[in-house]
């Protein structure tokens, strides 16, 4: 199949945009895995909870202000809606993550990992029922916010008519990447988290409260998953099943990048995103299989992943 340069650029940008969404999900999962040594099967439901929350916020703001149009007013409404969605998502997901870690996971850290899998699967089912109780089992969406930003003239990207919202996600994703690396490498709290991941016993010996670190890490991971859902949902619908595919792809990403490696999660997410996008154009049936083929190939060549092993966060 012949692909024009314009189509190639569009597919690459689409892959990068999806890769940043995937990184936001996988970064939370890999930090939790690298530090708490917990495979959180409920992570995908936290992603979908963020998506439902964002749609609720978007609908509430649009119901008060009215549907945004183009121009300055539309831009202002869009920015207001996004900021409100982020704040509400943080206000919901951070306490949810704190509750899950403090009440449930903390009780079984010293048990076999199968207990963690069963518990997080139970939390997955609980969150699924909570969503069904609050929002029902029908898909919901809001097109107004997505249409508003795409009406902004900056959708002309180097002469390419490309959705402005996708550019916005790439910019936000870049900021999240930079913020996470800065947090873990430059801040005292980030260094404490990394030290706890590398040697938990030594961190405890020098006075670090591992309970607080674990709670913070799980809350941060929950927020990142919910934030990814809030960023992903405007162009699509929120459905009860939407957390499954991101969860599976996140596991693929962290296996490719290295279990516990933030740098590996970033590279793996972009790799999976771009190759998946290209497969949609070149060979659509291979869209699902391609990420797993990459994972299998990398495991054959480098079983520990591209960048890391257990306990690394950068």
C-alpha positions in Angstrom: 0.0 0.0 0.0 1.4 3.4 -1.1 1.6 5.9 1.7 2.0 9.6 0.9 4.4 11.7 3.0 1.4 13.6 4.4 -0.3 10.4 5.5 2.9 9.1 7.0 3.3 12.3 9.0 -0.3 12.1 10.2 0.0 8.5 11.3 3.3 9.2 13.1 1.7 12.1 14.9 -1.3 10.0 15.8 1.1 7.4 17.2 3.0 9.9 19.2 -0.3 11.3 20.6 -1.5 7.8 21.6 1.9 7.0 22.9 1.8 9.9 25.4 -1.7 8.8 26.6 -0.3 5.3 27.0 2.8 6.7 28.9 0.6 8.5 31.4 -1.2 5.2 32.1 2.0 3.1 32.1 4.0 5.5 34.2 1.7 5.1 37.1 1.6 1.4 36.7 5.4 1.0 36.4 6.1 3.3 39.5 3.6 1.2 41.5 5.2 -2.0 40.3 8.7 -0.9 40.7 8.3 0.4 44.3 5.4 -1.5 45.8 6.0 -4.7 43.8 2.3 -4.8 43.1 0.6 -5.7 39.7 -2.4 -3.4 40.0 -5.1 -5.0 37.8 -7.5 -2.2 38.8 -5.3 0.4 37.0 -7.4 0.4 33.9 -10.5 1.1 35.8 -8.8 4.1 37.4 -8.1 5.3 33.8 -11.8 4.9 32.9 -12.9 6.6 36.1 -10.9 9.6 35.1 -12.6 9.6 31.7 -16.1 9.5 33.2 -15.1 12.2 35.7 -13.8 14.4 32.9 -17.0 14.0 30.8 -19.1 14.9 33.9 -17.0 18.1 34.4 -17.1 19.0 30.7 -20.9 18.5 30.6 -21.4 20.6 33.8 -19.4 23.5 32.5 -21.0 23.5 29.1 -24.4 23.3 30.8 -23.6 26.5 32.7 -21.7 28.5 30.0 -23.2 27.0 26.9 -21.6 25.1 24.0 -18.2 26.7 23.2 -17.6 28.0 19.7 -14.4 29.0 18.0 -12.3 32.0 18.7 -11.3 33.5 22.0 -14.6 32.4 23.8 -14.2 28.8 22.7 -10.6 28.7 23.7 -11.4 30.2 27.1 -14.2 27.6 27.7 -11.9 24.8 26.6 -9.1 25.9 28.9 -11.6 26.3 31.8 -13.1 22.8 31.1 -9.7 21.1 31.0 -8.4 22.8 34.2 -11.6 21.9 36.0 -11.4 18.3 34.8 -7.8 18.0 36.0 -8.6 19.5 39.4 -11.7 17.3 39.9 -9.9 14.2 38.6 -7.1 14.9 41.2 -9.7 15.5 43.9 -11.2 12.1 43.2 -8.4 9.9 42.1 -5.8 10.9 44.7 -8.1 10.0 47.7 -9.2 6.8 45.9 -5.6 5.7 45.4 -4.8 6.6 49.0 -7.8 4.6 50.3 -6.9 1.6 48.2 -3.3 1.5 49.4 -3.9 2.3 53.1 -7.0 0.1 53.6 -6.5 -2.8 51.3 -3.0 -3.3 49.8 -1.0 -2.4 53.0 -2.4 -5.5 54.7 -1.0 -8.0 52.2 2.4 -6.7 51.2 4.1 -9.6 53.0 1.9 -12.2 51.4 2.3 -14.1 48.1 1.7 -12.0 45.0 -1.4 -14.0 44.1 -3.2 -12.3 47.0 -2.4 -8.9 45.4 -3.7 -10.1 42.1 -6.9 -11.4 43.6 -7.4 -8.2 45.6 -6.7 -5.8 42.7 -9.0 -7.8 40.5 -11.7 -7.5 43.2 -11.1 -3.7 43.3 -11.5 -3.7 39.5 -14.9 -5.3 39.8 -15.9 -2.9 42.5 -15.0 0.1 40.4 -16.8 -1.4 37.4 -20.0 -1.6 39.5 -19.5 1.9 40.9 -19.3 3.3 37.4 -22.4 1.4 36.3 -24.3 2.6 39.4 -23.3 6.3 38.7 -23.3 6.6 35.0 -25.2 3.5 33.8 -24.1 0.9 31.2 -24.5 3.0 28.1 -21.6 4.8 26.5 -21.5 8.6 27.0 -19.4 11.3 25.3 -19.1 15.0 24.9 -18.1 16.4 21.5 -18.4 20.1 22.4 -14.9 20.5 24.0 -13.2 18.5 21.3 -14.9 20.5 18.6 -14.1 23.8 20.3 -10.3 23.3 20.3 -10.3 21.9 16.8 -12.0 25.1 15.7 -9.0 27.1 16.9 -6.8 28.2 13.9 -3.7 26.5 15.3 -4.9 23.3 13.9 -2.8 24.2 10.9 0.5 22.5 11.9 3.2 23.3 9.3 0.7 23.4 6.6 -0.9 20.2 7.7 -4.6 20.2 8.7 -4.2 18.2 11.9 -6.6 18.1 14.9 -5.5 20.7 17.4 -6.6 18.5 20.3 -4.1 15.9 19.3 -1.4 18.6 19.4 -2.6 19.7 22.8 -2.3 16.1 24.1 1.2 15.8 22.8 2.2 19.1 24.5 0.5 18.0 27.8 2.1 14.6 27.6 5.5 16.2 27.1 4.9 18.4 30.2 4.0 15.3 32.2 7.1 13.4 31.0 9.4 16.4 32.0 7.5 16.8 35.3 7.9 13.2 36.3 11.6 13.0 35.4 12.2 16.3 37.3 10.2 15.0 40.3 12.1 11.8 40.6 15.6 13.2 39.9 15.5 16.7 41.4 13.2 16.7 44.4 13.8 15.3 47.8 10.6 13.3 47.8 11.4 11.8 44.4 14.9 10.8 45.7 13.3 9.2 48.8 10.9 7.2 46.5 13.8 6.1 44.4 15.9 5.1 47.4 12.9 3.1 48.8 12.6 1.3 45.4 16.3 0.4 45.3 16.7 -0.7 48.9 13.6 -0.7 51.1 15.4 -2.0 54.2 18.1 0.7 54.0 15.5 3.4 53.5 13.7 2.3 56.6 16.9 2.2 58.6 17.7 5.9 57.8 14.2 6.9 59.0 12.1 6.9 55.8 8.4 6.1 56.5 7.8 3.4 53.9 4.1 3.5 54.6 3.9 7.1 53.6 6.0 6.5 50.5 3.8 3.6 49.4 0.6 5.6 49.9 2.1 8.6 48.0 3.2 6.3 45.1 -0.1 4.6 44.8 -2.0 7.8 44.9 0.3 9.3 42.3 -0.2 6.2 40.1 -3.9 6.4 40.4 -3.9 10.1 39.5 -1.8 9.5 36.4 -4.2 6.8 35.2 -7.2 9.1 35.8 -5.5 12.0 34.2 -4.7 9.9 31.1 -8.4 9.0 30.9 -9.4 12.7 31.1 -7.0 13.5 28.3 -8.1 10.5 26.1 -11.9 10.8 26.3 -12.9 14.0 24.4 -12.5 12.5 20.9 -14.1 9.2 22.0 -16.9 7.7 24.2 -16.6 6.6 27.8 -17.7 3.0 28.2 -17.6 0.5 31.0 -15.1 -1.7 29.1 -12.7 1.1 28.2 -10.2 0.3 30.9 -9.3 -3.2 29.6 -7.3 -2.3 26.5 -5.1 0.4 28.1 -4.3 -1.9 31.0 -3.1 -4.7 28.7 -1.1 -2.3 26.5 0.4 -0.7 29.7 1.7 -4.2 30.7 3.2 -4.6 27.3 4.8 -1.2 27.6 6.4 -1.8 30.9 7.7 -5.2 29.8 9.2 -3.7 26.7 10.8 -0.8 28.7 11.8 -2.7 31.7 9.9 -3.4 34.9 10.0 -0.4 37.1 11.8 1.9 34.6 10.2 5.2 34.0 12.5 5.9 31.0 11.6 2.5 29.6 7.9 3.2 30.0 8.3 6.4 27.9 10.3 4.8 25.1 8.0 1.7 25.1 4.8 3.8 25.0 6.0 5.8 22.0 7.2 2.7 20.3 3.9 0.9 20.8 1.9 4.0 19.9 3.7 4.7 16.6 3.8 1.1 15.4 0.2 0.6 16.3 -0.8 3.7 14.4 1.2 2.6 11.3 -0.4 -0.9 11.4 -3.8 0.7 11.2 -2.8 2.2 7.9 -0.6 -0.6 6.5 -2.3 -3.8 7.8 -5.3 -3.1 10.1 -5.7 -6.8 11.3 -2.2 -6.5 12.8 -3.0 -3.5 15.0 -3.7 -5.8 18.0 -0.8 -8.3 17.4 1.9 -5.8 16.6 2.6 -4.6 20.3 2.8 -8.2 21.5 5.1 -9.1 18.6 7.4 -6.3 19.6 7.3 -7.4 23.3 8.1 -11.0 22.3 11.0 -9.9 20.1 12.5 -7.7 22.9 12.1 -10.4 25.5 14.1 -12.8 23.2 16.9 -10.3 22.8 16.9 -8.6 26.2 14.7 -10.3 28.8 15.0 -7.5 31.3 13.6 -5.0 28.9 15.2 -2.0 27.1 16.2 0.0 30.1 15.6 -1.4 33.5 15.0 -4.2 36.0 13.0 -4.4 39.2 13.3 -1.4 41.5 14.3 1.3 39.0 12.2 4.4 38.6 14.3 6.4 36.1 
